[in-house]
Amino acid sequence: MRASIAGLAVGLLCMASASASPPVSRELMLPLAGKASIYTAPEDAAGPVPNIAPGQPLGIACADASDTKAQLRVVMTFANDTGETPTGYGALLATDWKVSHGMVHVRVPDLPGLSNHTVEVRVFVMGRRGTHICDVGRVRVS
């Protein structure tokens, strides 16, 4: 019961911290590709890079995000090896997110220059058991 109340409080806090919670429907869902300090190199990534539009919700499987006392950061780093025109940004911190049942639901930022670029998405979870990284791989913002 106590854990349920704490989970509800954190869920409400996460929803309040985002100006508009991302909807779960029409969400691009990405599986977990790595965890902890494991880095999946671009040449190791299997399959095609999914496309997503700025402002579209993105669902990320990240079991470590279920820790209600953990702090979370969703980082989108621009891929350097794609031949795309540099944006002037090295990485973006996505702030419009919420967590439910081990899934991080985040809205892709709608920033100038983000379209037509590939980003590597990682969720950093800083909790009682240390810092864990959910490395979901690459997404092309179209």
C-alpha positions in Angstrom: 0.0 0.0 0.0 2.8 2.4 0.9 4.6 1.7 -2.3 1.4 2.3 -4.3 0.9 5.7 -2.7 4.6 6.6 -3.3 4.3 5.5 -6.9 1.1 7.6 -7.4 2.8 10.6 -5.9 5.8 10.3 -8.1 3.6 9.7 -11.1 1.6 12.9 -10.4 4.9 14.8 -9.8 6.2 13.6 -13.2 3.0 14.6 -14.9 3.0 18.0 -13.3 6.6 18.6 -14.3 5.7 18.2 -18.0 3.6 20.9 -19.5 1.5 18.4 -21.4 1.8 14.7 -20.8 2.5 12.7 -24.0 -0.4 10.6 -25.1 0.1 6.8 -25.2 -1.7 6.3 -28.5 0.1 6.9 -31.8 3.4 6.6 -29.9 6.5 5.1 -31.5 7.6 2.3 -29.2 11.2 1.4 -28.9 12.6 -1.7 -27.1 15.5 -1.6 -24.7 18.8 -2.2 -26.6 21.3 -2.0 -23.7 21.5 -1.3 -20.0 23.9 0.1 -17.4 27.2 1.1 -18.9 26.8 -1.0 -22.0 27.0 1.1 -25.2 25.6 -0.2 -28.4 27.8 1.0 -31.2 26.1 2.2 -34.4 27.5 -0.7 -36.4 26.0 -3.2 -33.8 22.5 -1.8 -34.1 20.2 -4.2 -35.9 17.4 -3.2 -38.2 16.4 0.1 -39.8 16.4 3.4 -38.0 12.8 4.3 -37.2 11.5 7.7 -38.1 9.6 10.1 -35.8 8.3 13.7 -36.2 9.1 16.6 -33.9 6.4 16.7 -31.2 5.5 13.0 -31.7 5.4 10.8 -28.6 8.1 8.2 -28.2 7.8 5.2 -25.8 11.0 3.7 -24.4 11.1 0.3 -22.6 13.3 1.0 -19.6 12.7 -1.3 -16.6 15.0 0.7 -14.3 12.7 3.7 -14.7 10.1 2.0 -12.5 12.1 3.0 -9.4 9.8 5.6 -8.0 12.6 7.4 -6.1 15.0 7.5 -9.1 15.7 10.7 -11.1 15.4 10.5 -14.8 17.1 12.2 -17.8 16.2 11.6 -21.4 19.1 12.6 -23.7 19.1 12.7 -27.5 22.6 13.0 -28.8 23.2 13.9 -32.5 24.9 11.1 -34.4 28.2 12.3 -35.8 28.7 9.6 -38.4 25.7 10.1 -40.7 26.9 12.9 -42.9 24.0 15.1 -41.9 24.5 18.9 -41.7 25.6 19.9 -38.2 23.0 21.6 -36.1 25.1 23.5 -33.6 23.7 21.2 -30.8 25.7 18.3 -29.4 22.7 16.8 -27.5 19.2 17.6 -26.3 17.6 17.0 -22.9 14.0 16.1 -23.5 11.9 17.4 -20.6 8.3 16.5 -21.6 8.1 12.9 -20.3 6.3 10.6 -17.9 6.9 7.1 -16.6 4.4 4.3 -16.4 5.0 0.5 -15.8 8.6 0.5 -16.9 8.0 2.7 -20.0 9.3 6.2 -20.4 6.9 8.2 -22.6 8.6 11.3 -24.0 7.6 13.9 -26.6 10.3 14.5 -29.2 11.3 18.2 -28.8 10.2 20.5 -31.6 13.3 22.6 -32.1 14.7 24.5 -35.1 17.2 22.4 -37.0 16.2 19.1 -35.4 14.3 17.8 -38.5 16.2 15.5 -40.9 18.7 14.5 -38.2 19.5 11.2 -36.5 19.7 11.1 -32.7 20.9 8.4 -30.3 18.4 8.2 -27.5 19.4 7.2 -23.9 17.5 7.3 -20.6 19.7 7.9 -17.6 18.2 6.5 -14.4 19.8 7.7 -11.1 18.5 5.7 -8.2 19.3 4.0 -5.0 21.2 1.2 -6.8 23.4 3.7 -8.8 23.1 5.0 -12.3 21.7 2.9 -15.1 21.4 3.7 -18.8 18.7 2.5 -21.0 20.2 2.8 -24.5 17.5 2.5 -27.1 19.6 3.3 -30.1 18.9 5.6 -33.0 15.9 7.5 -34.2 15.6 9.7 -37.3 13.7 12.9 -36.7 11.9 13.7 -40.0 
